[in-house]
Each structure stands twice: as C-alpha cells, then as structure tokens.
Amino acid sequence: MAEIDADELLRRIRAARDWAAAEDERLQAASTAGGSDDQQLADASQIYNSIRAVLDEIIEPGKHSREK
C-alpha cells in the first residue's frame, strides 16, 4: 500500500462513511416499501448504519454513546 498523508486518509474515511450512509438510506427505503425481503433489507440497513457509526467515531471520537 502506498503511503498517504493524514488528509488523504481522512478524505477516504469520510468517503466510506458517506457511502455507508447512502447505502443505509437506500436499503431502509427499500425495506419500508414492502416486499418479501423486508427483514433482510432491514438487517443489511442496520449493518451499514453500524459501519457509518464506527467511521463517524473514528472521525469524531466521543460522538456516539457507548450505551445503545
């Protein structure tokens, strides 16, 4: 892996966080639209939500409560 500076690393983490947030929103909308895969979509949405929360915590430590 090539060496990157802190600004580039932060940019990449933010891009990943934004992607996870978009996937969460997309899957949440699909699960509320109805259909046979509602539970699978809701589960996948929760996974992306968790990924986004972890990346948020990396960017801004202390942003999320540990008691959820």
Stockholm file with secondary structure:
# STOCKHOLM 1.0

chainA/1-68         MAEIDADELLRRIRAARDWAAAEDERLQAASTAGGSDDQQLADASQIYNSIRAVLDEIIEPGKHSREK
#=GR chainA/1-68 SS CCCCCHHHHHHHHHHHHHHHHHHHHHHHHHHHTCCTTHHHHHHHHHHHHHHHHHHHHHHSTTCSCSCC
#=GC SS_cons        CCCCCHHHHHHHHHHHHHHHHHHHHHHHHHHHTCCTTHHHHHHHHHHHHHHHHHHHHHHSTTCSCSCC
//
